[in-house]
Amino acid sequence: MTHRVPGGEAAALPIRVLGRSGVPVTALSFGSAAIGHLFTPVTDEQACATVDAAWDTGIRYFDTAPHYGAGLAERRLGRALRTRARDSYVISTKAGRLLEPAEPGRDGRPAHRGVWDFSAAGVRRSIEESLARLGLDRVDIVYLHDPDDHAEQAFREGYPELERLRGEGVVGAIGAGMNQAGMLTRFVRDTDVDAVLCAGRYTLLDQRAALALLPAARERGTSVVIGGVYNSGVLADPRPGATYDYAAVPPDLLDRARRMRAVAERHGATLRAAALAFSAAPEPVASVLVGARSPGEVADAAVQFRASVPADLWRELRAEGLLPEDVPTPGPRGS
């Protein structure tokens, strides 16, 4: 399986290979949940423009899932990338939820509902249906999606099927994607996954992945992709009404995020730049995944990712008790 993944017109982003798979990803990647109507609707035109903006920033790794908008994000992402050379970008999708027909919505459009299925047949069917929605003949990475309550079937049937699909060359890299670190650590220790996608558990507000997942990944040579670097919103804009893990942010976490923002601003940085730099710092992290619903959001993410974050900012966060002493922090970085 050939992958070129050039830097494109924009300043090149660092490229890292997932585990031993040979699949390269840009250090900043695009999450497509928002163009599948997460939180608020997005038009087809805006979705396409957002993916185009991600391309223009140098992003070449795009993540999606059947669950995002009941297939809408996959269809939109596939259309937006259709004119690009297939070996110039990497796509990941997920398996574990099949889309079954449901009663049409009030607008009369066909509707679908997600049905959990981590069986071998379900995983293979999920990938086949994702390929049809994306308009592709292969995907580069497949993650088992949120198997929290389906661990037995995921490990006994779903994961071995991913190994078979990787062996057949249908996918290049395999793994699991979750909003928790515990089961991902088990995947790293007990299977031959190339990468895991950990959402929201290694951020400025939550470092649970540092306890076991990141050390296990480092020991096993497994890559980690960090999603939810803004904890679904509060670290991008800590204000009343902001979201944390897809719900209203608790007052104590909002106050913590605001204090972090004040520290960042005292050092001429932004909270967004600090959040991205922090999540990208640990050795096993191959990419940080940022969702965007508009060209402006994705362009801002690229600017913040490339921004320099002074070492004194990290020292003050520790001195203020806002960051543990034992978590790794990056040195200054510029574009």
GUROMI-69755 format. One line per 8 residues: number of its first residue (from 0); for each residue x, z, y of N, C-alpha, C. Coordinates in pm, whole numbers, always signed. Example, Ala and Ser with C-alpha at 12.3 -4.5 7.8 and 13.67 -1.06 7.14 Angstrom:
REM residues 2
0> +1319,+780,-569,+1230,+780,-450,+1320,+780,-330; +1285,+708,-225,+1367,+714,-106,+1290,+787,+3 .
***
This chain:
REM residues 335
0> +85,+0,-118,+0,+0,+0,+89,+0,+124; +73,-100,+210,+161,-116,+326,+98,-57,+450; +177,+16,+526,+133,+72,+653,+240,+47,+758; +198,-10,+870,+292,-37,+978,+276,+66,+1090; +153,+90,+1134,+118,+188,+1236,+215,+186,+1354; +215,+77,+1432,+304,+71,+1546,+254,+157,+1661; +339,+179,+1759,+300,+260,+1874,+208,+188,+1969; +207,+56,+1968,+117,-20,+2055,+167,-25,+2196 .
8> +73,-57,+2288,+110,-77,+2428,+149,+54,+2496; +88,+164,+2456,+116,+292,+2519,+248,+349,+2468; +295,+451,+2534,+413,+521,+2485,+387,+567,+2342; +483,+543,+2254,+462,+570,+2112,+444,+719,+2087; +351,+751,+2001,+335,+888,+1954,+423,+908,+1831; +472,+1030,+1808,+551,+1055,+1686,+471,+1019,+1561; +541,+969,+1460,+480,+932,+1332,+531,+1025,+1225; +440,+1078,+1143,+478,+1165,+1033,+411,+1118,+905 .
16> +476,+1139,+793,+424,+1097,+663,+355,+1214,+595; +237,+1189,+538,+161,+1295,+471,+221,+1325,+335; +278,+1443,+321,+333,+1485,+193,+429,+1384,+136; +407,+1349,+9,+490,+1248,-57,+416,+1116,-71; +307,+1099,+5,+219,+984,-15,+273,+854,+43; +359,+862,+142,+401,+742,+213,+305,+699,+321; +193,+770,+338,+94,+735,+441,+136,+798,+574; +162,+715,+677,+207,+767,+806,+90,+792,+900 .
24> +97,+899,+976,-8,+929,+1074,+57,+958,+1209; -13,+924,+1316,+35,+963,+1447,+12,+1112,+1467; +102,+1175,+1543,+97,+1320,+1561,-29,+1364,+1634; -91,+1273,+1711,-222,+1295,+1771,-319,+1198,+1707; -433,+1248,+1663,-528,+1163,+1592,-668,+1179,+1650; -754,+1083,+1615,-889,+1074,+1673,-993,+1119,+1573; -1076,+1216,+1613,-1187,+1261,+1530,-1317,+1198,+1577; -1395,+1144,+1484,-1510,+1062,+1519,-1644,+1133,+1515 .
32> -1646,+1266,+1494,-1775,+1336,+1484,-1858,+1316,+1610; -1793,+1317,+1727,-1868,+1307,+1853,-1935,+1171,+1869; -1874,+1064,+1817,-1939,+933,+1829,-2047,+916,+1721; -2066,+1020,+1640,-2179,+1027,+1547,-2287,+1120,+1597; -2293,+1140,+1731,-2397,+1219,+1797,-2380,+1370,+1779; -2257,+1420,+1757,-2238,+1565,+1755,-2268,+1620,+1894; -2357,+1717,+1901,-2402,+1784,+2024,-2493,+1695,+2110; -2446,+1576,+2150,-2527,+1488,+2235,-2513,+1344,+2190 .
40> -2616,+1261,+2213,-2610,+1120,+2172,-2503,+1042,+2248; -2451,+940,+2183,-2353,+848,+2240,-2398,+706,+2208; -2395,+617,+2305,-2438,+479,+2281,-2334,+403,+2200; -2376,+292,+2141,-2282,+207,+2068,-2168,+162,+2158; -2202,+124,+2280,-2100,+74,+2373,-1999,+183,+2408; -2048,+304,+2432,-1957,+413,+2466,-1869,+450,+2346; -1927,+447,+2227,-1848,+478,+2107,-1734,+378,+2092; -1764,+250,+2108,-1661,+147,+2095,-1554,+164,+2202 .
48> -1597,+190,+2325,-1501,+208,+2434,-1412,+330,+2410; -1466,+433,+2348,-1388,+553,+2320,-1281,+524,+2215; -1316,+451,+2110,-1217,+414,+2009,-1111,+323,+2070; -1153,+229,+2153,-1056,+142,+2222,-960,+223,+2308; -1012,+325,+2377,-927,+410,+2460,-826,+486,+2375; -871,+533,+2257,-778,+601,+2167,-665,+507,+2126; -701,+384,+2096,-599,+284,+2060,-501,+264,+2175; -552,+254,+2294,-467,+229,+2411,-371,+344,+2439 .
56> -405,+465,+2395,-314,+579,+2414,-203,+583,+2310; -213,+500,+2207,-113,+501,+2100,-161,+565,+1972; -283,+619,+1968,-336,+680,+1846,-358,+571,+1741; -311,+599,+1620,-332,+505,+1509,-388,+573,+1384; -425,+700,+1395,-488,+770,+1284,-628,+812,+1329; -729,+766,+1254,-870,+788,+1287,-938,+856,+1170; -1007,+967,+1198,-1074,+1044,+1093,-1225,+1034,+1108; -1294,+1024,+995,-1439,+1015,+996,-1495,+1081,+870 .
64> -1626,+1071,+852,-1692,+1128,+735,-1836,+1077,+728; -1892,+1064,+607,-2033,+1027,+596,-2125,+1126,+669; -2085,+1252,+673,-2168,+1357,+734,-2185,+1340,+884; -2094,+1271,+950,-2100,+1259,+1095,-2205,+1156,+1135; -2321,+1208,+1176,-2429,+1119,+1215,-2490,+1044,+1098; -2483,+1102,+978,-2540,+1038,+859,-2492,+893,+846; -2361,+876,+853,-2301,+744,+837,-2277,+670,+967; -2334,+716,+1077,-2322,+645,+1204,-2177,+638,+1251 .
72> -2104,+749,+1241,-1965,+749,+1288,-1881,+650,+1209; -1901,+643,+1077,-1826,+547,+997,-1857,+404,+1039; -1984,+374,+1058,-2020,+237,+1096,-1960,+201,+1232; -1970,+292,+1327,-1917,+265,+1461,-1765,+253,+1459; -1699,+339,+1386,-1553,+332,+1380,-1507,+202,+1315; -1576,+163,+1208,-1542,+37,+1142,-1557,-82,+1233; -1668,-85,+1309,-1690,-197,+1402,-1584,-199,+1512; -1549,-81,+1563,-1454,-76,+1674,-1314,-119,+1633 .
80> -1281,-100,+1506,-1146,-133,+1459,-1138,-269,+1390; -1250,-337,+1380,-1256,-457,+1296,-1159,-568,+1339; -1129,-577,+1468,-1040,-684,+1514,-893,-644,+1505; -864,-521,+1465,-725,-477,+1455,-668,-510,+1317; -539,-539,+1313,-473,-565,+1185,-485,-441,+1096; -527,-461,+971,-556,-347,+885,-434,-261,+855; -315,-317,+856,-197,-236,+828,-142,-168,+953; -216,-177,+1066,-167,-117,+1190,-233,+17,+1221 .
88> -322,+65,+1135,-386,+195,+1157,-418,+261,+1024; -446,+390,+1031,-479,+470,+913,-616,+534,+936; -699,+530,+832,-832,+592,+837,-844,+695,+726; -899,+810,+761,-939,+907,+658,-1090,+924,+664; -1150,+939,+545,-1290,+977,+538,-1301,+1090,+436; -1423,+1128,+405,-1442,+1247,+322,-1546,+1221,+213; -1543,+1306,+112,-1637,+1294,+0,-1689,+1432,-35; -1810,+1434,-90,-1872,+1560,-128,-2015,+1572,-83 .
96> -2057,+1482,+11,-2196,+1477,+55,-2241,+1332,+47; -2335,+1305,-41,-2394,+1172,-50,-2512,+1162,+46; -2532,+1044,+101,-2644,+1021,+192,-2761,+963,+114; -2870,+1037,+111,-2991,+993,+40,-3101,+965,+142; -3189,+866,+115,-3297,+835,+209,-3388,+956,+231; -3433,+971,+354,-3525,+1078,+392,-3638,+1019,+474; -3734,+1102,+511,-3844,+1055,+594,-3790,+1005,+728; -3841,+891,+777,-3796,+840,+907,-3821,+941,+1017 .
104> -3734,+939,+1119,-3749,+1026,+1234,-3862,+980,+1324; -3880,+1050,+1434,-3989,+1016,+1526,-3973,+878,+1587; -3847,+830,+1595,-3825,+697,+1652,-3851,+586,+1552; -3887,+623,+1428,-3918,+523,+1328,-3797,+468,+1255; -3678,+509,+1292,-3558,+457,+1228,-3542,+518,+1089; -3477,+446,+996,-3449,+504,+864,-3365,+630,+880; -3393,+729,+800,-3321,+855,+808,-3255,+885,+673; -3151,+966,+678,-3081,+1006,+556,-3052,+1155,+563 .
112> -3039,+1213,+448,-3001,+1354,+440,-2880,+1367,+348; -2795,+1462,+379,-2677,+1483,+297,-2710,+1567,+175; -2663,+1522,+60,-2682,+1593,-67,-2544,+1627,-124; -2519,+1755,-146,-2389,+1796,-198,-2364,+1736,-336; -2245,+1680,-357,-2212,+1624,-488,-2061,+1608,-497; -1997,+1700,-569,-1853,+1693,-590,-1820,+1649,-733; -1916,+1587,-800,-1889,+1534,-933,-1797,+1414,-922; -1736,+1376,-1034,-1648,+1259,-1033,-1725,+1135,-990 .
120> -1844,+1116,-1046,-1924,+999,-1010,-1966,+1004,-864; -2000,+1124,-816,-2041,+1138,-678,-1929,+1107,-580; -1809,+1153,-613,-1694,+1125,-526,-1665,+977,-521; -1667,+911,-637,-1640,+766,-639,-1749,+690,-564; -1873,+729,-585,-1983,+662,-514,-1971,+683,-363; -1936,+805,-322,-1922,+835,-180,-1819,+743,-115; -1706,+725,-181,-1601,+640,-125,-1646,+495,-119; -1713,+449,-224,-1764,+311,-224,-1862,+289,-108 .
128> -1949,+385,-83,-2046,+372,+26,-1977,+383,+162; -1874,+466,+172,-1798,+474,+297,-1730,+341,+326; -1672,+279,+224,-1608,+149,+243,-1707,+46,+296; -1829,+49,+243,-1931,-46,+290,-1966,-20,+436; -1982,+106,+474,-2014,+136,+614,-1899,+102,+707; -1776,+126,+663,-1660,+96,+745,-1628,-53,+749; -1677,-127,+650,-1644,-269,+641,-1500,-292,+596; -1449,-205,+509,-1311,-211,+463,-1304,-222,+311 .
136> -1186,-261,+261,-1168,-265,+116,-1086,-148,+65; -1040,-63,+156,-967,+58,+117,-967,+157,+232; -953,+283,+198,-926,+387,+298,-791,+448,+263; -728,+503,+362,-592,+554,+342,-589,+697,+292; -686,+778,+337,-688,+921,+303,-832,+961,+274; -853,+1039,+170,-985,+1097,+141,-970,+1247,+123; -1053,+1321,+196,-1057,+1467,+183,-1189,+1507,+116; -1184,+1602,+24,-1307,+1667,-21,-1359,+1749,+97 .
144> -1488,+1731,+131,-1542,+1781,+257,-1620,+1911,+237; -1566,+2021,+287,-1634,+2151,+288,-1685,+2194,+150; -1597,+2205,+52,-1645,+2247,-81,-1662,+2398,-96; -1681,+2470,+14,-1685,+2616,+14,-1771,+2674,-98; -1894,+2626,-110,-1988,+2682,-208,-1993,+2600,-336; -1897,+2512,-354,-1896,+2422,-471,-1756,+2416,-531; -1686,+2530,-527,-1546,+2530,-568,-1528,+2485,-713; -1610,+2534,-804,-1591,+2502,-945,-1599,+2351,-968 .
152> -1703,+2287,-916,-1718,+2143,-936,-1610,+2065,-862; -1574,+2111,-743,-1472,+2041,-664,-1338,+2040,-737; -1297,+2154,-793,-1169,+2160,-862,-1175,+2096,-1001; -1288,+2110,-1070,-1299,+2060,-1207,-1325,+1910,-1213; -1405,+1856,-1117,-1445,+1715,-1124,-1401,+1634,-1002; -1429,+1685,-882,-1402,+1607,-762,-1255,+1580,-740; -1173,+1685,-749,-1030,+1664,-726,-966,+1571,-830; -990,+1591,-961,-931,+1497,-1058,-971,+1352,-1033 .
160> -1094,+1331,-983,-1135,+1193,-953,-1055,+1137,-837; -1026,+1221,-737,-940,+1174,-629,-802,+1137,-681; -749,+1215,-775,-620,+1180,-835,-627,+1044,-903; -737,+1019,-975,-751,+888,-1041,-758,+775,-939; -834,+795,-833,-847,+694,-729,-714,+668,-660; -636,+772,-640,-503,+754,-583,-415,+675,-679; -424,+707,-808,-347,+634,-907,-385,+488,-916; -514,+458,-891,-562,+320,-893,-528,+244,-765 .
168> -479,+315,-663,-447,+250,-536,-567,+231,-445; -682,+291,-481,-800,+281,-395,-779,+361,-267; -709,+474,-278,-674,+555,-161,-524,+583,-167; -467,+610,-50,-324,+635,-46,-287,+782,-54; -370,+868,+5,-343,+1012,+7,-473,+1087,-16; -464,+1205,-74,-583,+1283,-105,-565,+1427,-58; -679,+1494,-38,-673,+1632,+6,-810,+1694,+17; -820,+1798,+99,-947,+1866,+124,-952,+1903,+271 .
176> -1073,+1902,+327,-1092,+1937,+466,-1197,+2046,+479; -1162,+2157,+547,-1252,+2271,+554,-1232,+2346,+685; -1329,+2436,+714,-1321,+2525,+829,-1269,+2663,+789; -1201,+2671,+676,-1143,+2797,+631,-1005,+2768,+574; -923,+2871,+566,-787,+2854,+516,-770,+2898,+371; -856,+2989,+324,-837,+3046,+191,-841,+2944,+80; -949,+2866,+72,-960,+2768,-35,-862,+2653,-17; -830,+2621,+106,-728,+2517,+128,-594,+2562,+72 .
184> -564,+2691,+83,-440,+2743,+24,-441,+2724,-126; -556,+2745,-188,-567,+2722,-333,-543,+2575,-366; -598,+2484,-287,-573,+2342,-311,-423,+2311,-302; -357,+2368,-203,-214,+2343,-187,-135,+2397,-305; -169,+2517,-350,-91,+2582,-456,-121,+2529,-595; -248,+2491,-619,-291,+2463,-756,-312,+2315,-787; -300,+2227,-687,-322,+2085,-711,-207,+2005,-649; -217,+1876,-660,-115,+1786,-606,-168,+1711,-485 .
192> -239,+1779,-397,-288,+1715,-274,-170,+1677,-185; -190,+1569,-110,-89,+1526,-14,-102,+1600,+119; -226,+1635,+153,-253,+1698,+283,-383,+1775,+277; -397,+1871,+365,-526,+1937,+386,-557,+1931,+535; -687,+1924,+564,-735,+1924,+702,-798,+2059,+728; -737,+2137,+814,-784,+2272,+843,-840,+2275,+985; -970,+2298,+998,-1038,+2291,+1128,-1061,+2430,+1184; -1006,+2455,+1302,-1036,+2576,+1376,-963,+2702,+1335 .
200> -878,+2693,+1232,-813,+2815,+1182,-665,+2824,+1218; -619,+2732,+1303,-486,+2751,+1363,-493,+2703,+1506; -538,+2792,+1591,-557,+2764,+1733,-506,+2882,+1814; -511,+2870,+1945,-473,+2982,+2031,-562,+3104,+2009; -684,+3083,+1958,-777,+3194,+1938,-787,+3242,+1794; -732,+3167,+1699,-750,+3200,+1557,-631,+3146,+1479; -551,+3236,+1424,-432,+3192,+1349,-438,+3229,+1202; -557,+3230,+1144,-568,+3271,+1004,-491,+3180,+909 .
208> -472,+3054,+946,-397,+2963,+859,-251,+3003,+846; -202,+3083,+939,-61,+3125,+935,-34,+3227,+825; -138,+3293,+775,-118,+3400,+678,-68,+3348,+545; -130,+3244,+491,-92,+3193,+360,-86,+3041,+354; -178,+2973,+425,-185,+2827,+413,-58,+2758,+461; -14,+2788,+581,+104,+2718,+633,+229,+2749,+553; +253,+2877,+513,+369,+2901,+426,+361,+2828,+293; +242,+2823,+232,+227,+2752,+104,+252,+2603,+122 .
216> +201,+2545,+231,+222,+2403,+256,+370,+2373,+278; +438,+2459,+349,+581,+2440,+372,+657,+2445,+239; +622,+2540,+154,+689,+2555,+25,+664,+2437,-67; +541,+2383,-64,+503,+2275,-156,+530,+2135,-101; +569,+2125,+25,+588,+1993,+84,+458,+1921,+113; +352,+1999,+136,+220,+1944,+165,+199,+1941,+316; +139,+1834,+365,+113,+1824,+508,-19,+1893,+544; -26,+1938,+669,-148,+1997,+722,-188,+1919,+846 .
224> -314,+1880,+852,-373,+1823,+973,-460,+1932,+1034; -440,+1959,+1162,-516,+2065,+1228,-628,+2002,+1310; -751,+2034,+1276,-867,+1992,+1353,-920,+2110,+1433; -1017,+2084,+1519,-1078,+2191,+1597,-980,+2265,+1683; -882,+2194,+1742,-778,+2263,+1820,-835,+2331,+1944; -951,+2285,+1991,-1017,+2350,+2105,-1127,+2446,+2057; -1132,+2475,+1927,-1238,+2558,+1869,-1377,+2510,+1911; -1394,+2380,+1906,-1517,+2306,+1936,-1560,+2314,+2082 .
232> -1469,+2354,+2171,-1501,+2342,+2313,-1444,+2447,+2405; -1440,+2573,+2361,-1406,+2680,+2455,-1263,+2670,+2505; -1171,+2617,+2424,-1033,+2604,+2470,-1011,+2479,+2556; -1109,+2393,+2559,-1102,+2279,+2651,-1154,+2319,+2788; -1259,+2401,+2791,-1321,+2441,+2917,-1390,+2577,+2897; -1317,+2686,+2915,-1376,+2819,+2891,-1472,+2861,+3002; -1599,+2834,+2981,-1703,+2863,+3079,-1825,+2917,+3006; -1914,+2984,+3076,-2039,+3028,+3011,-2113,+2907,+2954 .
240> -2163,+2923,+2832,-2230,+2812,+2765,-2138,+2729,+2679; -2007,+2755,+2683,-1912,+2682,+2598,-1938,+2717,+2452; -1890,+2631,+2364,-1909,+2652,+2220,-1780,+2698,+2154; -1796,+2778,+2050,-1686,+2823,+1966,-1732,+2806,+1822; -1661,+2725,+1745,-1701,+2696,+1607,-1847,+2651,+1601; -1885,+2560,+1691,-2015,+2493,+1692,-2132,+2585,+1728; -2102,+2702,+1784,-2208,+2793,+1830,-2167,+2850,+1965; -2257,+2925,+2028,-2224,+2986,+2158,-2104,+3078,+2143 .
248> -2012,+3070,+2238,-1889,+3149,+2229,-1919,+3297,+2253; -1867,+3386,+2169,-1885,+3530,+2193,-1816,+3570,+2324; -1869,+3669,+2395,-1812,+3708,+2525,-1665,+3748,+2519; -1623,+3817,+2412,-1483,+3861,+2406,-1388,+3743,+2393; -1429,+3640,+2317,-1344,+3521,+2302,-1344,+3438,+2429; -1456,+3433,+2498,-1460,+3362,+2626,-1365,+3428,+2725; -1367,+3561,+2731,-1277,+3632,+2821,-1131,+3605,+2783; -1101,+3605,+2655,-963,+3579,+2608,-919,+3438,+2649 .
256> -1007,+3340,+2629,-973,+3202,+2665,-952,+3189,+2815; -1032,+3258,+2893,-1015,+3252,+3039,-882,+3314,+3081; -845,+3423,+3018,-715,+3484,+3050,-601,+3391,+3012; -615,+3323,+2901,-513,+3225,+2860,-504,+3111,+2961; -619,+3064,+3007,-619,+2957,+3107,-547,+3002,+3234; -569,+3126,+3276,-503,+3176,+3397,-352,+3179,+3379; -306,+3219,+3260,-162,+3219,+3232,-108,+3077,+3239; -177,+2983,+3174,-132,+2843,+3174,-120,+2790,+3316 .
264> -220,+2818,+3398,-219,+2767,+3535,-108,+2829,+3619; -75,+2954,+3592,+36,+3017,+3664,+169,+2947,+3636; +175,+2880,+3521,+299,+2811,+3483,+287,+2660,+3503; +189,+2617,+3580,+176,+2475,+3610,+131,+2390,+3494; +67,+2451,+3394,+18,+2380,+3277,-134,+2392,+3270; -192,+2335,+3168,-335,+2349,+3143,-356,+2418,+3009; -472,+2480,+2995,-505,+2542,+2866,-513,+2438,+2757; -562,+2319,+2790,-574,+2213,+2690,-437,+2172,+2637 .
272> -340,+2156,+2727,-205,+2120,+2683,-145,+2230,+2596; -166,+2355,+2635,-115,+2466,+2555,-180,+2470,+2417; -311,+2445,+2411,-382,+2447,+2283,-329,+2341,+2189; -307,+2220,+2240,-256,+2111,+2157,-114,+2140,+2111; -29,+2184,+2204,+110,+2211,+2168,+121,+2323,+2066; +39,+2427,+2081,+44,+2539,+1988,+5,+2495,+1847; -106,+2421,+1834,-153,+2381,+1702,-57,+2283,+1635; +18,+2208,+1714,+111,+2109,+1658,+245,+2169,+1620 .
280> +272,+2295,+1657,+407,+2350,+1647,+457,+2377,+1505; +376,+2430,+1411,+432,+2468,+1280,+487,+2349,+1203; +590,+2373,+1127,+660,+2267,+1055,+569,+2181,+965; +473,+2239,+887,+395,+2153,+798,+291,+2065,+869; +267,+2088,+998,+160,+2016,+1067,+205,+1874,+1096; +130,+1778,+1042,+161,+1637,+1061,+88,+1578,+1180; -33,+1628,+1209,-114,+1570,+1316,-214,+1672,+1365; -247,+1662,+1494,-358,+1740,+1548,-471,+1642,+1580 .
288> -590,+1680,+1538,-707,+1592,+1542,-797,+1635,+1658; -824,+1542,+1749,-906,+1573,+1865,-1029,+1482,+1866; -1146,+1542,+1872,-1269,+1464,+1884,-1294,+1427,+2028; -1354,+1310,+2048,-1386,+1265,+2184,-1511,+1179,+2180; -1589,+1187,+2289,-1711,+1108,+2298,-1705,+1006,+2411; -1593,+1003,+2486,-1583,+910,+2598,-1438,+868,+2616; -1415,+753,+2679,-1277,+712,+2707,-1201,+815,+2788; -1268,+880,+2883,-1201,+981,+2964,-1152,+1098,+2882 .
296> -1233,+1143,+2786,-1193,+1257,+2703,-1071,+1224,+2618; -1070,+1106,+2558,-958,+1072,+2470,-831,+1047,+2551; -846,+986,+2670,-729,+966,+2756,-672,+1100,+2800; -759,+1195,+2833,-713,+1328,+2873,-639,+1396,+2759; -691,+1383,+2637,-624,+1445,+2522,-483,+1392,+2507; -465,+1261,+2526,-331,+1203,+2514,-238,+1253,+2623; -290,+1264,+2744,-208,+1315,+2855,-168,+1460,+2827; -264,+1541,+2783,-234,+1682,+2756,-137,+1697,+2640 .
304> -150,+1612,+2539,-61,+1620,+2423,+84,+1592,+2463; +101,+1499,+2557,+235,+1461,+2599,+292,+1552,+2709; +211,+1640,+2762,+254,+1724,+2875,+357,+1828,+2831; +443,+1864,+2923,+541,+1969,+2898,+476,+2107,+2917; +500,+2195,+2822,+448,+2332,+2829,+568,+2426,+2836; +587,+2497,+2948,+707,+2581,+2966,+715,+2695,+2865; +836,+2726,+2825,+858,+2838,+2733,+809,+2970,+2792; +818,+2984,+2924,+773,+3108,+2987,+624,+3132,+2967 .
312> +547,+3025,+2951,+403,+3041,+2926,+381,+3116,+2796; +454,+3079,+2691,+437,+3147,+2562,+482,+3292,+2572; +590,+3315,+2645,+638,+3453,+2660,+533,+3540,+2730; +468,+3484,+2834,+367,+3563,+2903,+244,+3586,+2816; +203,+3488,+2739,+89,+3508,+2649,+118,+3622,+2552; +240,+3629,+2502,+275,+3739,+2411,+279,+3872,+2487; +337,+3870,+2605,+347,+3994,+2683,+210,+4048,+2719; +112,+3960,+2740,-24,+4001,+2774,-106,+4037,+2651 .
320> -47,+4028,+2532,-120,+4056,+2409,-219,+3950,+2371; -203,+3829,+2425,-295,+3720,+2397,-249,+3632,+2283; -127,+3652,+2236,-71,+3572,+2127,+18,+3662,+2042; +5,+3658,+1910,+89,+3744,+1825,+237,+3709,+1840; +321,+3806,+1815,+465,+3787,+1827,+521,+3694,+1719; +455,+3690,+1603,+518,+3624,+1487,+472,+3480,+1463; +393,+3422,+1555,+352,+3283,+1534,+449,+3190,+1604; +478,+3073,+1545,+574,+2981,+1608,+515,+2916,+1733 .
328> +600,+2899,+1832,+558,+2828,+1953,+659,+2717,+1981; +613,+2609,+2043,+702,+2495,+2068,+790,+2518,+2189; +898,+2442,+2196,+977,+2437,+2317,+915,+2341,+2416; +972,+2328,+2536,+919,+2235,+2634,+918,+2093,+2579; +813,+2020,+2614,+799,+1883,+2565,+751,+1797,+2679; +805,+1682,+2688,+758,+1585,+2788,+726,+1455,+2721; +678,+1360,+2799,+642,+1230,+2744,+763,+1140,+2736 .
***
